Structure formats: C-alpha cells, structure tokens
C-alpha cells in the first residue's frame, strides 16, 4: 500500500470511521471511486480503524452539494449523536468539496460533532498550524475548479466559433455530423460534431410549424406529427432560432449557422401566436388570474388520481364568453400523452361529493375511533417488530463480544499471530455493524400512544365535522391534506365513482390499488382500504347531477 500519512492522534486504533468518495464523471479521473475505496479500506485495515459506512457520489460535481445525495445523507445521518463516527476518511479534500465556503462550513460542522476529518493525500499536520494549511488547500481546490470551468467554457466557445461544433443532443429535425478538428498525439483523428438538418425529419418539422402558424393546438400538432412523446416538449421547440438558421450558444450568436428549415414569415407567425398566448395567461391589469394561481384553489389538487391509468388529476380552467370560468378535474396523462380515456369531471360536483361523504363519515365518532384504533394497532405492530429486532441484535452482539473477549485473552496469554489478528479485526468490524443496526432499530421504535377516551374521540369528530362544513377553502384544503391520502376517481359514461383513502402514520408495504376494483356503484359504504392506508368509502354522484355533467362544455 502507498505510504500515506498516519491518522491523527484523535483516531487511535479501534476508532469507528466512515469514508466519503466522489468523482466528477470525467474520463480522466485521477482515481475512480472503486480505486479510492480499495485504498481507503487498506488504509483503515493497516491502522486498525473500524470502517463502518462508505458514502459515495459518482459523476457529481464538487462545486455544490446539490444533487450529491450520499453527501447530504451523510450530513443528515451525523445530526444524530448516536450515528456519529470518530472520524471521516477522505481520498483528498477536493473529493469532499471544491467550493471554498462549502468545504469550510461542512468541515467545521463535522468538527462540532467531534468528528475528525482526515485526508489520505493532503499533508496536513495536527494543531492550529494544520488548520492554516488546510485553508490554503481548500482555496487551491476552489481556484482549480474555477480555472477548469473557465477553460472548459473557453474551449467550447472556440469549438463553436471555429468549427461550428456543438456538444450535446441536437434539437428535433437535426442530427450530429462528425468533423475532424485535428489529431491526437498518437496521430488518430480528433473529432467533434456539428448540427445539420436531418432530411428524414425536415418535412415533419416544417409541417408542425405550418400547423402552428395556422393556429392549430399543440395536441393536434403532436397527434399528426408525433415529433415528441409529450406536448410539453413543444415549449422550446417553436422558439428555437436554429430552425431559421441562427445558433444561440450561451451569449454567442452565430448567424447563418445552417440552411433555414422554416421560412421567416412562418416563423414570425408562430412567434406572434406564442406571444399572444403568453399575454393571455399572465397576470395583467385586467385582473385575469394566472392559471397556477387559479389551480392552487382546487381542493383535491395533489390528492385526486385517475382510476383508469393512475396519473394525477389536475385542475383545468377555461374562460367562457360570459366572463366566467369553467373548472374541472382532468387526467394529466390524457392531456400529455392522449392515451387515457378519462373524461374531465366538473370541479364543484366532485369536491362537493367528497366533502359530503367526509361529513357523513365524521358525523359518526365510531368511524374516527376505528381509524385511530387501526393506526394504534399498526404502531403497536411496528413497535413489537422493532423491539424484537433490537432484542435479536442485542443477543448477537453479546455473543460476538464474548468471542472477541476470548480472542483477546488468547492474544494476551500466548501472543498475537497473523490469523488471530485477522479474526479479531473481522469480529470487531462485525461488532461495529451490529452496533449501528441496533442503534437504528432502537431509533425506529415508535412510542405507543395511550388509547383515547370515547369522549375525546367524539369531540375530535365534532371538530372535524365543523371544519369540513366551513366555507373557508384554504382551511378545507389544509384539512383534506392532513386527513386524506388519495381520492381515486373513475368515470364510466355519465356515472362517476370515487374512493377516498385516509392517511396512515407510516407508508404501507402493500401493492398499489387496482383501479378495476373501484367501479362498484356503492354509496357511503365503508370498505377495506385497497392500499393499506386505512378505511375508505366509495360514492356515486347523485342522478340529479349527471345531467349537469352532460351539459357542461367539453374538455
């Protein structure tokens, strides 16, 4: 093993340590994460450190903690005192963070947790002087990151300006064409790619622009061209100036980059429609609300689910000639992919029916008592499971420690040997893992709440009924979000069915509900929850409202 600096005095043999590894995903990484791990494992074994967790982020930049899932999980883990190791071993400080502020902040945070941060490849002495050296290393790492980023941007800019070569995937209607831009040291050609029109797709792109210029909807365009899998992709498609021969690359604009695919009058007509659409749906002095602000008032937003395909339902608002708005719940998949047959349901009818059934349910305190009892039983079951796991781990830990004691006694009596030391190291590693599992089992053991008195439940039910009867929509939405897990809605012709499931304290481990089982026309019937989230009921809209569904404007 390469001669690295020994651990600091704060990490004597037997200390529990974790490791953190990262690479940026480049082709010339100085060490891959697997190679880093091998060196870190050998280092811990050589110095008698008990390696516990190995945190790793692959193909992640060190300039930020955003997207570094294992780094953030590591920091969150260390917020619990019982989960903190004695030290964190790094390949080098650059793997930990290349941003100076992040490096200083997170290392200071770990030190407040009494966690020693040690790098294999950065020669930092102990003591206050070592902190100064470490500071210069962090500054150097940030400067190196800044310089690398600047070099990369400068290289890409030169590549675009000199050869017209652009990295990444070209927009629809274009393809990558290889361009030789020099040779490598071994005399093999060095290639990059420029974007050129794809003859197979050019007619389809031109047809899409012509349809949009004629006022056709995005859905109609996608139905006939199938350029994208979703209409959302057309947002940048129709505004990309590459289709009129102009390449925008950052702040660099290259006129006449390629032969225009779209004639200028057609392009301008499309941009005019896009501008008109943006003005129509933006807040203005006329008092028109932005669709997102209108949608925020939908009571079942985030709760309603299409019973046909399982996609979320969203609040769709259409302006009417009389100045009113027509609101309904529609399937997001039916809107995006147009392969779901769910017909929109009027907002008022669905929300009123859900609230009415919830009021009927809450008017009987025994229903709330049944739900609370089910949650308490689930908590008790989880409590017993975790206690059983902790008890089993405690027994394994006691047995393992007896084995460790026997080996240490043998070493003290007859001297150590390579085999005894190897066996002792293996047992101590197992001991560390068992301790971690035991702490986790104990931390995940919930406290058992005392059973509620019937009078308390009756008072809760009465308060819930009053909240569900209020006219304050923000309060109603808050109550629904706290109580309801989901509202699965199906529509068969003029008949609408829904099943509402309540939230449980913890996520179940059962399968998703089968939408085919949600079509029985049962009214106010308590049934077993299909997804394990508690009791649920189904309801059918009254016959008197079905005519209203027929007469409302089509989606």
PERANOR-V558432 format. One record per residue. PSI is psi in whole degrees, -180 to 180 (999 if undefined). Layout:
BEGIN
PSI + PSI
END
This chain:
BEGIN
142 + 144 + 103 + 165 + 140 + 162 + 155 + 168 + -20 + -5 + 73 + 166 + 139 + -6 + 142 + 126 + 158 + 167 + 151 + 132 + 152 + 147 + 161 + -2 + 7 + 166 + -14 + 50 + 139 + -32 + 133 + 165 + -33 + -41 + -39 + -46 + -43 + -45 + -41 + -40 + -44 + -39 + -46 + -42 + -39 + -30 + 12 + 26 + 138 + 105 + 126 + -78 + 147 + 104 + 139 + 139 + 118 + 142 + 46 + 137 + 145 + 2 + -9 + 161 + -5 + 129 + -9 + 83 + -45 + -33 + -47 + -36 + -39 + -48 + -42 + -38 + -40 + -8 + -20 + 120 + -37 + -11 + 5 + 132 + 176 + -30 + 160 + 121 + 129 + 154 + -49 + 170 + -26 + -31 + -29 + -49 + 139 + -11 + 128 + -48 + -43 + -44 + -48 + -45 + -51 + -32 + -38 + -39 + -45 + -34 + -32 + -22 + 4 + 37 + 123 + 127 + 117 + 131 + 137 + -33 + 0 + 112 + 88 + 116 + 163 + 162 + -179 + -35 + -35 + -33 + -35 + -44 + -42 + -37 + -44 + -36 + -44 + -41 + -40 + -40 + -41 + -42 + -39 + -40 + -44 + -43 + -41 + -42 + -43 + -41 + -41 + -44 + -41 + -40 + -42 + -41 + -43 + -37 + -40 + -45 + -43 + -40 + -9 + 18 + 135 + 132 + 164 + -170 + 130 + 158 + 163 + 131 + -6 + 161 + 164 + 133 + 122 + 142 + 129 + 122 + 13 + -164 + 152 + 177 + -27 + 14 + 9 + 148 + 141 + 121 + 153 + -175 + 137 + 162 + 128 + 153 + 141 + 110 + -29 + -26 + -12 + -47 + -37 + -41 + -44 + -37 + -40 + -44 + -39 + -41 + -41 + -40 + -29 + 1 + 10 + 148 + 160 + -37 + -43 + -39 + -44 + -33 + -37 + -27 + -33 + 40 + -33 + 163 + -14 + 148 + -18 + -27 + -16 + -9 + -45 + -19 + -51 + -8 + 1 + 116 + -4 + -25 + -14 + 20 + 6 + 125 + 122 + 115 + 95 + -127 + 4 + 127 + 123 + 108 + 150 + 40 + -38 + 174 + 127 + 138 + -28 + 135 + 149 + -42 + -40 + -43 + -46 + -36 + -40 + -43 + -34 + -40 + -41 + -42 + -43 + -40 + -40 + -41 + -33 + -37 + 25 + 153 + 140 + 177 + -16 + -8 + 4 + 133 + 142 + 141 + -36 + -33 + -35 + -44 + -27 + -17 + -5 + 122 + -34 + 12 + 128 + -9 + -37 + 136 + 140 + 124 + -9 + -42 + -8 + 3 + 157 + 151 + 145 + 154 + 117 + 129 + 132 + 134 + 142 + 161 + -27 + 5 + -9 + 174 + 136 + 121 + 139 + 163 + 127 + 157 + 130 + -35 + -38 + -30 + -45 + -50 + -17 + 35 + 21 + 135 + 14 + 125 + 136 + 149 + 131 + 135 + -51 + -42 + -45 + -46 + -42 + -40 + -43 + -47 + -39 + -45 + -35 + -36 + -41 + -43 + -44 + -16 + -17 + 106 + -23 + -28 + -46 + -39 + -40 + -41 + -47 + -37 + -39 + -40 + -39 + -39 + -40 + -42 + -42 + -40 + -45 + -39 + -47 + -40 + -48 + -36 + -39 + -42 + -44 + -39 + -42 + -43 + -36 + -40 + -43 + -38 + -41 + -42 + -41 + -41 + -32 + -39 + -41 + -41 + -39 + -42 + -43 + -34 + -41 + -39 + -41 + -28 + -43 + 4 + 160 + 158 + 165 + -41 + -40 + -42 + -39 + -42 + -40 + -42 + -40 + -43 + -38 + -34 + -42 + -38 + -43 + -44 + -41 + -40 + -43 + -44 + -37 + -44 + -40 + -42 + -41 + -39 + -24 + 9 + 111 + 154 + 142 + 116 + 147 + 148 + 144 + 147 + 147 + -35 + -37 + -42 + -41 + -39 + -42 + -44 + -40 + -43 + -40 + -41 + -41 + -41 + -40 + -16 + -5 + 161 + -6 + 106 + -40 + -39 + -41 + -43 + -40 + -41 + -44 + -42 + -31 + -30 + -40 + 136 + -46 + 156 + 106 + 120 + 133 + 151 + 122 + 100 + -122 + 4 + 127 + 132 + 151 + 151 + 125 + 126 + 144 + 156 + 147 + 168 + -32 + 155 + 134 + 170 + 34 + 172 + 168 + 155 + 149 + 111 + -26 + -19 + 6 + 20 + -1 + 129 + 67 + 138 + 127 + 46 + 122 + 128 + 169 + 132 + 133 + -21 + 14 + 13 + 11 + -172 + 156 + 163 + 155 + 152 + 154 + 136 + 139 + 152 + -31 + -24 + -11 + -33 + -33 + -36 + -37 + -38 + -12 + 153 + 147 + 151 + 999
END
